[in-house]
Amino acid sequence: MPFCSERCQLLDLGAWASEEYVISTPASTQATHRQGGASAEDAPMDELE
């Protein structure tokens, strides 16, 4: 069991619900999705030179 008690479980749930905890993505991925384009990591090597 990942929690030591029901109290700990409720505290953790509350932190997620109030957005104290978030699952983040790398900044470069967020920028790529906002712009709708591919990042330099996605480009073929000959296009980077």
Gaussian input, Z-matrix of N, CA and C with variables (Angstrom, degrees):
# hf/3-21g

backbone

0 1
 N
 C     1     B1
 C     2     B2     1     A1
 N     3     B3     2     A2     1     D1
 C     4     B4     3     A3     2     D2
 C     5     B5     4     A4     3     D3
 N     6     B6     5     A5     4     D4
 C     7     B7     6     A6     5     D5
 C     8     B8     7     A7     6     D6
 N     9     B9     8     A8     7     D7
 C    10    B10     9     A9     8     D8
 C    11    B11    10    A10     9     D9
 N    12    B12    11    A11    10    D10
 C    13    B13    12    A12    11    D11
 C    14    B14    13    A13    12    D12
 N    15    B15    14    A14    13    D13
 C    16    B16    15    A15    14    D14
 C    17    B17    16    A16    15    D15
 N    18    B18    17    A17    16    D16
 C    19    B19    18    A18    17    D17
 C    20    B20    19    A19    18    D18
 N    21    B21    20    A20    19    D19
 C    22    B22    21    A21    20    D20
 C    23    B23    22    A22    21    D21
 N    24    B24    23    A23    22    D22
 C    25    B25    24    A24    23    D23
 C    26    B26    25    A25    24    D24
 N    27    B27    26    A26    25    D25
 C    28    B28    27    A27    26    D26
 C    29    B29    28    A28    27    D27
 N    30    B30    29    A29    28    D28
 C    31    B31    30    A30    29    D29
 C    32    B32    31    A31    30    D30
 N    33    B33    32    A32    31    D31
 C    34    B34    33    A33    32    D32
 C    35    B35    34    A34    33    D33
 N    36    B36    35    A35    34    D34
 C    37    B37    36    A36    35    D35
 C    38    B38    37    A37    36    D36
 N    39    B39    38    A38    37    D37
 C    40    B40    39    A39    38    D38
 C    41    B41    40    A40    39    D39
 N    42    B42    41    A41    40    D40
 C    43    B43    42    A42    41    D41
 C    44    B44    43    A43    42    D42
 N    45    B45    44    A44    43    D43
 C    46    B46    45    A45    44    D44
 C    47    B47    46    A46    45    D45
 N    48    B48    47    A47    46    D46
 C    49    B49    48    A48    47    D47
 C    50    B50    49    A49    48    D48
 N    51    B51    50    A50    49    D49
 C    52    B52    51    A51    50    D50
 C    53    B53    52    A52    51    D51
 N    54    B54    53    A53    52    D52
 C    55    B55    54    A54    53    D53
 C    56    B56    55    A55    54    D54
 N    57    B57    56    A56    55    D55
 C    58    B58    57    A57    56    D56
 C    59    B59    58    A58    57    D57
 N    60    B60    59    A59    58    D58
 C    61    B61    60    A60    59    D59
 C    62    B62    61    A61    60    D60
 N    63    B63    62    A62    61    D61
 C    64    B64    63    A63    62    D62
 C    65    B65    64    A64    63    D63
 N    66    B66    65    A65    64    D64
 C    67    B67    66    A66    65    D65
 C    68    B68    67    A67    66    D66
 N    69    B69    68    A68    67    D67
 C    70    B70    69    A69    68    D68
 C    71    B71    70    A70    69    D69
 N    72    B72    71    A71    70    D70
 C    73    B73    72    A72    71    D71
 C    74    B74    73    A73    72    D72
 N    75    B75    74    A74    73    D73
 C    76    B76    75    A75    74    D74
 C    77    B77    76    A76    75    D75
 N    78    B78    77    A77    76    D76
 C    79    B79    78    A78    77    D77
 C    80    B80    79    A79    78    D78
 N    81    B81    80    A80    79    D79
 C    82    B82    81    A81    80    D80
 C    83    B83    82    A82    81    D81
 N    84    B84    83    A83    82    D82
 C    85    B85    84    A84    83    D83
 C    86    B86    85    A85    84    D84
 N    87    B87    86    A86    85    D85
 C    88    B88    87    A87    86    D86
 C    89    B89    88    A88    87    D87
 N    90    B90    89    A89    88    D88
 C    91    B91    90    A90    89    D89
 C    92    B92    91    A91    90    D90
 N    93    B93    92    A92    91    D91
 C    94    B94    93    A93    92    D92
 C    95    B95    94    A94    93    D93
 N    96    B96    95    A95    94    D94
 C    97    B97    96    A96    95    D95
 C    98    B98    97    A97    96    D96
 N    99    B99    98    A98    97    D97
 C   100   B100    99    A99    98    D98
 C   101   B101   100   A100    99    D99
 N   102   B102   101   A101   100   D100
 C   103   B103   102   A102   101   D101
 C   104   B104   103   A103   102   D102
 N   105   B105   104   A104   103   D103
 C   106   B106   105   A105   104   D104
 C   107   B107   106   A106   105   D105
 N   108   B108   107   A107   106   D106
 C   109   B109   108   A108   107   D107
 C   110   B110   109   A109   108   D108
 N   111   B111   110   A110   109   D109
 C   112   B112   111   A111   110   D110
 C   113   B113   112   A112   111   D111
 N   114   B114   113   A113   112   D112
 C   115   B115   114   A114   113   D113
 C   116   B116   115   A115   114   D114
 N   117   B117   116   A116   115   D115
 C   118   B118   117   A117   116   D116
 C   119   B119   118   A118   117   D117
 N   120   B120   119   A119   118   D118
 C   121   B121   120   A120   119   D119
 C   122   B122   121   A121   120   D120
 N   123   B123   122   A122   121   D121
 C   124   B124   123   A123   122   D122
 C   125   B125   124   A124   123   D123
 N   126   B126   125   A125   124   D124
 C   127   B127   126   A126   125   D125
 C   128   B128   127   A127   126   D126
 N   129   B129   128   A128   127   D127
 C   130   B130   129   A129   128   D128
 C   131   B131   130   A130   129   D129
 N   132   B132   131   A131   130   D130
 C   133   B133   132   A132   131   D131
 C   134   B134   133   A133   132   D132
 N   135   B135   134   A134   133   D133
 C   136   B136   135   A135   134   D134
 C   137   B137   136   A136   135   D135
 N   138   B138   137   A137   136   D136
 C   139   B139   138   A138   137   D137
 C   140   B140   139   A139   138   D138
 N   141   B141   140   A140   139   D139
 C   142   B142   141   A141   140   D140
 C   143   B143   142   A142   141   D141
 N   144   B144   143   A143   142   D142
 C   145   B145   144   A144   143   D143
 C   146   B146   145   A145   144   D144

   B1=1.4433
   B2=1.5332
   B3=1.3474
   B4=1.4611
   B5=1.5310
   B6=1.3319
   B7=1.4720
   B8=1.5227
   B9=1.3234
   B10=1.4620
   B11=1.5291
   B12=1.3394
   B13=1.4576
   B14=1.5287
   B15=1.3177
   B16=1.4653
   B17=1.5336
   B18=1.3211
   B19=1.4729
   B20=1.5272
   B21=1.3234
   B22=1.4639
   B23=1.5277
   B24=1.3152
   B25=1.4513
   B26=1.5372
   B27=1.3241
   B28=1.4558
   B29=1.5303
   B30=1.3288
   B31=1.4644
   B32=1.5359
   B33=1.3182
   B34=1.4557
   B35=1.5281
   B36=1.3184
   B37=1.4583
   B38=1.5295
   B39=1.3219
   B40=1.4596
   B41=1.5175
   B42=1.3307
   B43=1.4634
   B44=1.5316
   B45=1.3285
   B46=1.4672
   B47=1.5305
   B48=1.3288
   B49=1.4646
   B50=1.5238
   B51=1.3214
   B52=1.4703
   B53=1.5279
   B54=1.3226
   B55=1.4681
   B56=1.5223
   B57=1.3368
   B58=1.4692
   B59=1.5203
   B60=1.3227
   B61=1.4624
   B62=1.5148
   B63=1.3252
   B64=1.4601
   B65=1.5267
   B66=1.3059
   B67=1.4582
   B68=1.5217
   B69=1.3119
   B70=1.4597
   B71=1.5273
   B72=1.3199
   B73=1.4577
   B74=1.5209
   B75=1.3138
   B76=1.4697
   B77=1.5295
   B78=1.3161
   B79=1.4588
   B80=1.5200
   B81=1.3274
   B82=1.4643
   B83=1.5265
   B84=1.3077
   B85=1.4621
   B86=1.5196
   B87=1.3177
   B88=1.4574
   B89=1.5177
   B90=1.3118
   B91=1.4611
   B92=1.5200
   B93=1.3185
   B94=1.4561
   B95=1.5183
   B96=1.3199
   B97=1.4571
   B98=1.5208
   B99=1.3273
   B100=1.4669
   B101=1.5208
   B102=1.3341
   B103=1.4553
   B104=1.5179
   B105=1.3317
   B106=1.4508
   B107=1.5157
   B108=1.3209
   B109=1.4604
   B110=1.5091
   B111=1.3121
   B112=1.4576
   B113=1.5229
   B114=1.2996
   B115=1.4594
   B116=1.5149
   B117=1.3264
   B118=1.4605
   B119=1.5206
   B120=1.3198
   B121=1.4623
   B122=1.5206
   B123=1.3374
   B124=1.4550
   B125=1.5243
   B126=1.3305
   B127=1.4599
   B128=1.5265
   B129=1.3395
   B130=1.4738
   B131=1.5261
   B132=1.3067
   B133=1.4578
   B134=1.5243
   B135=1.3456
   B136=1.4455
   B137=1.5258
   B138=1.3363
   B139=1.4554
   B140=1.5320
   B141=1.3169
   B142=1.4464
   B143=1.5280
   B144=1.2982
   B145=1.4741
   B146=1.5049
   A1=108.28
   A2=117.81
   A3=119.71
   A4=114.99
   A5=118.41
   A6=120.58
   A7=110.23
   A8=115.90
   A9=120.04
   A10=111.71
   A11=117.21
   A12=119.92
   A13=110.00
   A14=116.46
   A15=120.67
   A16=109.98
   A17=116.48
   A18=120.57
   A19=110.64
   A20=117.12
   A21=120.89
   A22=110.75
   A23=116.45
   A24=121.35
   A25=110.54
   A26=117.13
   A27=121.26
   A28=111.84
   A29=116.74
   A30=119.86
   A31=110.73
   A32=116.28
   A33=121.12
   A34=110.73
   A35=117.18
   A36=121.62
   A37=110.45
   A38=116.62
   A39=120.72
   A40=112.46
   A41=116.68
   A42=120.42
   A43=110.79
   A44=117.27
   A45=120.17
   A46=110.23
   A47=117.44
   A48=121.88
   A49=111.96
   A50=117.49
   A51=120.82
   A52=112.10
   A53=116.07
   A54=123.83
   A55=113.85
   A56=116.44
   A57=119.59
   A58=109.26
   A59=116.32
   A60=122.85
   A61=107.26
   A62=117.24
   A63=122.04
   A64=108.54
   A65=115.63
   A66=121.12
   A67=105.32
   A68=115.86
   A69=119.36
   A70=110.78
   A71=114.35
   A72=121.54
   A73=107.30
   A74=117.54
   A75=118.92
   A76=111.03
   A77=116.93
   A78=121.94
   A79=111.71
   A80=118.59
   A81=120.65
   A82=110.80
   A83=118.51
   A84=121.78
   A85=110.07
   A86=117.89
   A87=121.23
   A88=110.08
   A89=118.45
   A90=122.00
   A91=110.33
   A92=117.88
   A93=121.79
   A94=110.47
   A95=117.29
   A96=120.26
   A97=111.83
   A98=117.62
   A99=120.39
   A100=110.69
   A101=116.88
   A102=121.05
   A103=111.88
   A104=117.08
   A105=120.79
   A106=113.67
   A107=117.98
   A108=120.85
   A109=111.88
   A110=114.79
   A111=120.96
   A112=109.24
   A113=116.20
   A114=120.23
   A115=109.62
   A116=116.63
   A117=121.13
   A118=111.06
   A119=117.03
   A120=120.59
   A121=111.40
   A122=117.37
   A123=121.92
   A124=113.06
   A125=118.19
   A126=122.30
   A127=110.59
   A128=116.72
   A129=119.08
   A130=109.76
   A131=117.17
   A132=121.93
   A133=112.59
   A134=119.84
   A135=120.44
   A136=112.68
   A137=118.45
   A138=121.16
   A139=112.47
   A140=117.14
   A141=121.33
   A142=112.74
   A143=117.58
   A144=120.83
   A145=112.42
   D1=131.56
   D2=-175.16
   D3=-77.61
   D4=-14.57
   D5=-177.79
   D6=-114.70
   D7=145.10
   D8=-178.98
   D9=-76.75
   D10=-23.29
   D11=-179.80
   D12=-160.26
   D13=170.52
   D14=176.48
   D15=-63.15
   D16=-35.44
   D17=178.58
   D18=-60.29
   D19=-45.72
   D20=178.51
   D21=-62.62
   D22=-40.12
   D23=178.60
   D24=-61.82
   D25=-43.98
   D26=-179.51
   D27=-68.80
   D28=-36.70
   D29=176.54
   D30=-63.53
   D31=-42.41
   D32=178.79
   D33=-64.97
   D34=-45.16
   D35=178.14
   D36=-59.80
   D37=-42.75
   D38=178.32
   D39=-61.94
   D40=-38.68
   D41=178.57
   D42=-64.56
   D43=-41.15
   D44=176.75
   D45=-66.08
   D46=-43.31
   D47=-177.43
   D48=-64.55
   D49=-34.07
   D50=179.69
   D51=-90.11
   D52=7.60
   D53=178.39
   D54=62.79
   D55=27.79
   D56=170.73
   D57=-69.80
   D58=-33.00
   D59=175.73
   D60=-106.74
   D61=137.19
   D62=174.68
   D63=-139.78
   D64=154.84
   D65=173.09
   D66=-97.16
   D67=115.00
   D68=-176.13
   D69=-99.29
   D70=163.88
   D71=174.21
   D72=-121.04
   D73=159.32
   D74=178.52
   D75=-58.51
   D76=143.73
   D77=-177.91
   D78=-56.54
   D79=-38.35
   D80=-179.00
   D81=-64.77
   D82=-34.74
   D83=178.36
   D84=-68.61
   D85=-40.90
   D86=179.29
   D87=-63.42
   D88=-43.88
   D89=-179.35
   D90=-64.23
   D91=-40.13
   D92=179.91
   D93=-62.51
   D94=-44.52
   D95=-178.93
   D96=-67.62
   D97=-35.70
   D98=178.72
   D99=-67.13
   D100=-39.29
   D101=-176.89
   D102=-82.99
   D103=-18.04
   D104=179.33
   D105=75.84
   D106=15.82
   D107=-178.47
   D108=-120.68
   D109=177.86
   D110=179.06
   D111=-88.59
   D112=151.25
   D113=177.47
   D114=-89.42
   D115=171.83
   D116=177.86
   D117=-60.92
   D118=-28.35
   D119=178.86
   D120=-65.62
   D121=-27.20
   D122=-178.55
   D123=-86.85
   D124=-14.07
   D125=-175.56
   D126=-78.44
   D127=145.81
   D128=174.26
   D129=-62.11
   D130=152.59
   D131=-175.94
   D132=-59.08
   D133=-37.55
   D134=-177.89
   D135=-68.05
   D136=-21.50
   D137=177.66
   D138=-80.24
   D139=-17.02
   D140=-177.68
   D141=-83.93
   D142=-16.24
   D143=-175.44
   D144=-83.76

